[in-house]
Amino acid sequence: MNTPTRRTDTPVAPLTSAHPDAMTIRLAAPEDDVASLTALLHRAYARLGNMGLRYMAVDQTDDITRKRMSLGECYVALIGEVIVGTVLFKPAEQTRGSPWLERADVASLGQLAVEPTLQKSGLGTRLMTLAETRAKQAGAREIALDTAEPATHLQRWYTSLGYRFIEYAQWKHTNYRSVIMSKSLAG
């Protein structure tokens, strides 16, 4: 069995001064560099990995990135040609895994990542808003996500965006209990 290599190499362009409004966000294309997306995920989730949390994105392989991308609509944020953010939107018919996520009116988002030097710049909120907009367009009444119970900083951020606690879940690939949070799309 091959052990996945954890990539933390830095992107090719300076990113600390870029403003989120200057970025392009679009649906990932087949010609996009999956290795660059995987490397972004590793960098963005490194803090969580350093906390001892085994999120899949901490060390997933390119093949797992491709598989996860195929489970929904994968969006990428770019500065020029450099991928600096991503989110995966799943419509309700592709959302599953817990009683709440099995509901026919609940869409979900996952694999949210922002280049560490751009975190707290507003890009993560833009990616969340994009997924929420897609959920509304797809007819969902709720959009859900999950995060590690010990990642209280993420739970606080999601709460500030209108998400609320729904239930706990235990995924096979994690070493923590997950918190399922959801946001009403009514109104």
N, C-alpha and C positions, 0 to 999 in steps of 0.2 A: 504494500500500500504506500503510495506516495504521500509524503507530508506536504501540505500546501505551504508555499513560500509566502511569507507576509511581506508585502511590498509597502514601503513607506517612502519611496523615492519622491522627490519633489517635482512639481510640474515644471514645464519648460519656460514659463513666463512669470514675471513678477506680478503678484496678485494682490498685495496688501493695499494698494491705492485704488483699485478698481471699484467703482460704484455699481451696486446691483442693477440700477436702471440701464447701465451701459452693456449689460449682458444679454445674450440671446438665450431664450429657453424654447426648446423644441422637442418633439417626439424623437427618441433615439432612432437612428437609421442603421440599416444592416452594415453600412461601411464604417460606422463609428468604431473606434478602437476599444474593444472590450477590456484589453489589458490596462489601458489608461483609466477606464471606469473602475475596474477592480482596485487599482492602486489608490484612486481617490477614496473608495470605500474604506480601504485599510487605514489611510491617513485620518479620515474623519472619525472612524470608530476606535482609533488607538487609545484615546482617553478612557473609553469604556473598557477596552481590553486591559488597560493598566489598572483598572479598578477590580480586575479579576472576573469580569462579566464576559461570558462566552456568547456574544452576539454572533450570528453567522457572518456578518460583514467584517468582523475583526480579521478573519484570515481565509475567507472564501476564495476558491480558485476561479479562474476565468470561466470554466465550464459551469460552475454554480451561478456565477453572475449571469451568463447567457440563459440558463434555465430560469432564474428568477425574473429576468427581463421578459421572458415568454409568457409569464403568468398574468400579465396585464399590460398596461401602457407605461413604458419607461420613458420618462422625460429627462433631458440633460440640460444643464445650464452651461453656457460657454462664454469664455472671453477669447475672442478670436477662434482658434481651433482647440483651445485647452478646455477640457471638461472640468468645471469647478463646482458642480452641484448635480444632484439627481433626486428623483422621487419616483416611486412605482405606484401607479393608481390601478386598483382592481375594482371593476364593477361588481355589483352585488352577486351576480351569478358566478363570479370567480372568487368570492370571499367566503372563507370557511375556516373551521378549526375550533370553534367554541360555540356554545349556545347562542350568544349574541351575534357572532359572525355568520351563523347559519341562517339568520333572518333574511328574507327576500328583499327587504328594504334597506339593507346595510351594505354599503360599499366600504372599501378600505384603502389605506395607503401604507407604504412601507419602504424600506431601503432608502430612507431619507438621508442624504449626506451633503455636507457643504465643506469645501476646502477649509481646513482649520484657520488659515489666515483671513478668511472671509466670514467666519462665524460671527454672529452678532451684528452683521451688516444689513440684515433685512432679506437676504437671499433665501434663507430657510422659510421665512414667512411667505415669500412669493411662491416658493415651491408648494407649501401647504395650501395656499389659496388656489393654486392651479389644480391640485388634486380635488379640493372641495368643489370647485367650479365644474370639473369633469363629473363628479358624483351627482351634482344637481342635474347636469345635462343628461346623465344616464338614468335619471328618475329615482335615485336613492333618496331616502328621507333622512338618513344618517350616514356619517363617514366615521370609521373606526380605525384605530391603530393600536399597537401594543409596544410596550417598553419594559425594561427590567424593573422590578419592584425597588431594588436599591438605587436606581437612577432617578433620585428625587429631583435633581435639577431639571431633567427632561419632563418629568410629570408637572412640575411648576410651570414650565414654559407652555406645555400643551394646555394646561388649565387656563393660562392667561389668554390663549387663543380660543377659548370656549369649549374645550373638551372636558368631559367629566368621567369619573370612575364608573365602570360597568361591572367588571368581574375579574377574577384571576384565571390564568391558564398556565399550564406547564407543558412547554414544547419539548420534544425529544432531544433536540440539538442544543438546548441551553442548560446552564448550570444555575439557573435562578427561576423564581416564579415571575411570570409576566403579569403586567397590569394591562387590561383591555380598557381603553378610553374611547369615548365616542362624542361626536358633535352633531347636534340637530341641524339639519339644513333647511328647516322650515323658515319661511319669511323672506 
